[in-house]
């Protein structure tokens, strides 16, 4: 027992000595010097919210191809051909409206044939207004020329007894006079410009155009005839404040006042701007033959 205790004691001493020796042989760590490094951090800028405008997706509109339809003015078809009358006018009437009655008389058959064709093609209810106007304007002028030829030579249409009342021409089933065509037919068609399209074979009348009126060109022809008549100093003398007018404007005053005053009508077709207060007088009418 005594030996066992001594053995344990010797082991303990040996253990302590070994531990001390190990401790001495282990190098001592130098205390670490801590160097504080201050790192300056730049102050952060206050964040300003940035609004980014994101464009809305453009609405896609399907491309619509617009079809442009040009307005087409369709001329009125001719209900009846006035070519024969047109040829006579081209051959025997000057640009100024002077009529060569002598030469027409040598070609009388053409005029007679045209008048016969008028009688065989009288207007009916199916005809448009333009065709009716053209028919009666051309008929009036052709019958006036025929009346002069029936009495030629003469100095004036007034040399003929009752020239406008004579019923000399059968159109359809009826005999007509110039007076009836003018007052009972043409004037009732509400177109005052007919007064510059029909002629009375006299110098102070509107000139006989050297072409036939046609439905396809009627508007331009009526406008042209009206302007020509107003600008002709031998038939009208027009200024802003003074009017010396053809007696046509006195005889048929109501026709020219359908849509306003006479001055309004004149201003529509005159190159002169006429005052509503312009003085009006009427020229003497020259009934000498328009040859």
C-alpha positions in Angstrom: 0.0 0.0 0.0 2.8 2.3 0.9 4.5 1.5 -2.4 1.3 2.2 -4.3 1.0 5.7 -2.8 4.7 6.4 -3.6 4.1 5.4 -7.2 1.1 7.6 -7.7 3.0 10.5 -6.1 5.9 10.0 -8.5 3.6 10.0 -11.5 2.0 13.2 -10.4 5.3 15.0 -10.0 6.5 13.7 -13.3 3.3 15.1 -14.9 3.7 18.5 -13.4 7.3 18.8 -14.4 6.4 17.9 -18.0 3.7 20.5 -18.2 6.0 23.2 -16.9 8.7 22.3 -19.4 6.2 22.5 -22.3 5.0 25.8 -21.1 8.5 27.2 -20.9 9.4 26.0 -24.4 6.3 27.6 -26.0 7.2 31.2 -27.2 5.2 33.9 -25.5 2.9 35.9 -27.8 3.5 39.6 -28.0 0.4 41.5 -27.2 -1.0 42.7 -30.5 -1.1 46.5 -31.0 -4.5 47.4 -32.3 -4.3 50.4 -34.7 -7.6 52.0 -35.2 -7.9 53.2 -38.8 -10.7 55.6 -39.4 -12.0 55.3 -42.8 -14.0 58.3 -43.9 -16.9 57.4 -45.8 -18.2 60.1 -48.0 -21.6 61.2 -46.9 -24.2 59.6 -49.1 -26.2 62.1 -51.1 -29.7 62.1 -50.1 -31.4 60.0 -52.7 -33.8 61.9 -54.8 -36.4 59.8 -56.4 -36.0 60.0 -60.1 -39.1 59.7 -62.1 -38.5 58.1 -65.4 -41.2 58.8 -67.8 -41.9 55.6 -69.6 -43.9 56.5 -72.6 -47.2 54.7 -72.8 -47.3 52.4 -75.6 -48.7 54.3 -78.5 -52.0 53.2 -79.5 -51.7 51.6 -82.8 -54.4 52.8 -85.0 -54.8 50.7 -88.1 -54.0 52.8 -91.1 -57.1 53.6 -93.0 -56.6 54.3 -96.6 -59.0 57.1 -97.4 -60.4 56.7 -100.9 -60.8 60.1 -102.5 -63.6 60.1 -104.9 -63.4 63.0 -107.2 -66.6 64.6 -108.0 -67.6 64.0 -111.5 -70.0 66.3 -113.1 -72.1 64.3 -115.5 -73.4 66.3 -118.3 -77.1 65.9 -119.1 -77.5 63.6 -122.0 -79.0 65.2 -125.1 -82.6 64.2 -125.5 -82.5 65.6 -129.1 -79.7 66.4 -131.4 -79.4 70.1 -132.5 -76.4 69.4 -134.8 -78.2 70.5 -138.0 -79.0 73.9 -136.4 -75.4 74.1 -135.1 -74.0 73.7 -138.6 -76.2 76.4 -139.9 -75.1 78.8 -137.2 -71.4 78.1 -137.8 -71.8 78.7 -141.5 -74.0 81.8 -141.5 -73.6 83.7 -138.2 -70.5 85.8 -137.3 -68.8 85.9 -133.9 -70.4 89.3 -133.4 -73.9 87.8 -134.0 -74.5 89.2 -137.5 -76.7 86.9 -139.5 -76.2 86.4 -143.3 -79.8 85.9 -144.2 -79.0 85.9 -147.9 -76.7 82.9 -147.6 -79.1 81.0 -145.3 -81.8 81.5 -147.9 -79.7 79.6 -150.4 -79.5 76.8 -147.9 -83.1 77.0 -146.8 -83.6 73.2 -147.0 -81.3 72.6 -144.0 -83.3 75.0 -141.9 -86.6 73.5 -143.0 -85.4 70.0 -142.2 -84.3 71.1 -138.7 -87.7 72.7 -138.1 -89.4 69.4 -139.2 -87.2 67.4 -136.8 -88.2 69.8 -134.0 -91.9 69.0 -134.8 -91.2 65.3 -134.7 -89.4 65.5 -131.3 -91.5 67.7 -129.1 -90.4 67.5 -125.4 -92.3 65.3 -123.0 -92.5 64.8 -119.2 -89.5 62.5 -119.3 -87.2 65.3 -120.5 -85.0 67.0 -118.0 -85.3 70.8 -117.6 -81.9 71.4 -119.3 -83.1 69.5 -122.4 -86.4 71.4 -122.4 -84.7 74.7 -122.2 -82.3 73.8 -124.9 -85.1 72.6 -127.2 -87.2 75.8 -126.8 -84.3 78.2 -127.0 -83.0 76.7 -130.2 -86.5 76.4 -131.6 -87.3 80.0 -130.8 -84.1 81.2 -132.6 -84.6 78.9 -135.6 -88.2 80.0 -136.0 -87.2 83.6 -135.8 -84.7 83.1 -138.6 -87.4 81.3 -140.6 -89.8 84.2 -140.1 -87.3 86.7 -141.4 -86.6 84.4 -144.5 -90.3 84.2 -145.2 -90.4 88.0 -145.5 -86.9 88.8 -146.7 -85.6 91.3 -147.7 -86.7 93.7 -145.0 -85.2 96.3 -142.7 -86.7 95.2 -139.4 -88.8 92.4 -137.9 -91.3 95.1 -137.2 -92.0 95.4 -140.9 -93.8 92.1 -140.5 -97.4 92.3 -139.3 -97.8 90.8 -135.8 -94.5 88.9 -136.1 -94.6 87.4 -132.7 -98.3 86.3 -132.8 -98.3 84.4 -136.0 -98.7 80.6 -135.6 -96.6 79.4 -138.5 -95.0 76.3 -137.1 -96.5 72.9 -136.1 -94.5 71.2 -133.4 -96.1 67.9 -132.4 -99.8 68.3 -132.7 -99.9 72.0 -132.0 -99.3 75.2 -133.9 -97.0 77.7 -132.1 -96.1 81.4 -132.3 -93.0 83.0 -131.0 -94.9 84.8 -128.4 -96.3 81.6 -127.0 -92.9 79.9 -126.8 -91.4 82.9 -125.0 -94.1 83.8 -122.6 -96.0 80.6 -122.0 -93.1 78.2 -122.0 -89.6 79.7 -121.6 -90.4 82.4 -119.1 -92.3 79.9 -116.9 -89.1 77.8 -116.5 -87.6 80.2 -113.9 -84.5 80.9 -115.9 -84.1 84.7 -116.5 -81.0 84.3 -118.6 -83.2 83.0 -121.4 -83.6 86.7 -122.3 -80.0 86.8 -123.5 -80.2 83.5 -125.3 -83.3 84.1 -127.5 -83.1 86.7 -130.2 -85.6 89.0 -132.0 -83.5 89.5 -135.1 -82.8 93.1 -134.1 -79.7 95.1 -133.4 -80.5 95.9 -129.7 -81.4 92.2 -129.0 -78.8 89.9 -127.6 -76.6 88.6 -130.3 -77.5 85.3 -132.0 -74.8 82.9 -130.8 -73.0 81.1 -133.6 -73.5 77.7 -132.0 -76.5 75.7 -130.9 -77.3 75.5 -127.2 -76.8 72.0 -125.7 -77.9 70.4 -122.5 -74.4 69.4 -121.7 -73.1 72.9 -121.9 -76.2 75.0 -121.1 -75.0 76.6 -117.8 -71.8 77.9 -119.4 -73.6 79.1 -122.5 -76.3 81.0 -120.6 -73.6 82.6 -118.3 -71.5 83.6 -121.3 -74.4 85.0 -123.2 -75.5 87.1 -120.1 -72.0 88.5 -119.5 -71.5 89.3 -123.2 -74.8 91.2 -123.3 -74.0 93.2 -120.1 -70.5 94.1 -121.2 -71.6 95.3 -124.7 -71.5 99.1 -124.6 -74.0 99.3 -127.5 -76.6 97.5 -125.4 -75.8 98.5 -121.8 -73.7 101.3 -120.3 -72.9 100.2 -116.8 -70.9 102.1 -114.1 -70.9 101.9 -110.3 -73.5 104.7 -109.8 -75.1 105.1 -113.2 -76.9 102.5 -115.3 -78.1 102.9 -118.9 -79.7 99.6 -119.5 -81.4 97.7 -122.3 -85.1 97.9 -122.2 -85.2 94.2 -121.8 -84.5 94.9 -118.1 -87.6 97.1 -118.0 -89.9 94.8 -120.0 -89.1 91.7 -118.0 -88.1 93.3 -114.6 -90.0 90.6 -112.6 -88.0 87.9 -114.2 -84.7 89.4 -112.9 -86.1 89.9 -109.4 -87.0 86.3 -108.6 -84.1 85.9 -106.2 -83.3 89.5 -105.2 -83.2 92.9 -106.7 -82.3 93.8 -110.3 -79.0 95.2 -109.0 -78.2 91.8 -107.4 -78.7 90.1 -110.7 -76.6 92.6 -112.6 -73.8 92.3 -110.0 -73.7 88.5 -110.5 -72.7 88.9 -114.1 -71.3 92.3 -114.5 -67.6 93.2 -114.3 -68.5 96.4 -112.5 -69.6 96.5 -108.9 -72.9 98.4 -109.0 -74.3 100.3 -106.1 -77.8 99.5 -104.9 -78.4 103.3 -105.1 -77.2 103.6 -108.7 -79.3 105.7 -111.0 -81.2 103.7 -113.7 -82.3 104.8 -117.2 -83.1 102.8 -120.3 -81.7 103.1 -123.8 -83.7 103.4 -126.9 -84.3 100.1 -128.7 -82.9 99.6 -132.1 -85.1 97.3 -134.1 -83.0 97.3 -137.3 -82.3 93.8 -138.6 -79.3 92.0 -137.1 -77.6 91.4 -140.4 
